[in-house]
Amino acid sequence: MAGKKSFEEARRFLRAPQEAARELAVRMEQLRRWRELAERTTSFLGKERVQQQTCSRVESCACELAGLEAEIDALRERMHVLRARQEEVLGKLEDSRLSQLLRLYYQCNFTFAEAAEHMGYSERQIMRLHTMALHEVQNLLQEGSRCHLAS
């Protein structure tokens, strides 16, 4: 049986949407902070107090907000593409137990113990199914890259 390293591509593929979601959450928090700063700044400034130096700071803040919003839009699109691709691959798995386990573990963040309880298996069986599932996903990804290169 193949070692852990042989399934790295499958693991990266399965973790990609969650990593994108974490990155999106970070960017959303940054955006929230910048908006809060922008609101405090603009509410503090009266029309008569606005000067050239202050305007450049406000403009800088607005530019930062616009940049973050663009990054967030791009991340949302990336997440959508990654999840769609993941669902496409999981849909190709012949054994529904494998796709269910991968969804529970990688999409719902279940532990092996929680997945075992949910699916009615022992934790040892779940770990064995996980290895089988990674093997299948790895094969599908390699098959897909060969098909992509051939076309």
TAHU-V345118 format. One record per backbone hydrogen bond with DSSP energy under -0.5 kcal/mol. CO is the residue of the C=O (numbers start at 1). NH is the residue of the N-H. Records with the same first field share a line. If there is no record, write none. Layout:
# TAHU-V345118
CO=NH + NH
This chain:
# TAHU-V345118
3=6
4=7
5=8
7=11
8=12
9=13
10=14
11=15
12=16
13=17
15=19
16=20
17=21
18=22
19=23
20=24
21=25
22=26
23=27
24=28
25=29
26=30
27=31
28=32
29=33
30=34
31=35
32=36
33=37
34=38
35=39
36=40
37=41
38=42
39=43
40=44
41=45
46=49 + 50
47=50
51=55
52=56
53=57
54=58
55=59
56=60
57=61
58=62
59=63
60=64
61=65
62=66
63=67
64=68
65=69
66=70
67=71
68=72
69=73
70=74
71=75
72=76
73=77
74=78
75=79
76=80
77=81
78=82
79=83
80=84
81=85
82=86
83=87
84=88
85=89
86=90
87=91
88=92
89=92 + 93
90=93
94=96
95=98 + 99
96=100
97=101
98=102
99=103
100=104
101=105
102=106 + 107
103=107 + 108
104=110
111=115
112=116
113=117
114=118
115=119
116=120 + 121
122=126
123=127
124=128
125=129
126=130
127=131
128=132
129=133
130=134
131=135
132=136
133=137
134=138
135=139
136=140
137=141
138=142
139=143
140=144
141=145
142=146
143=147
144=148
145=149
146=150
147=151
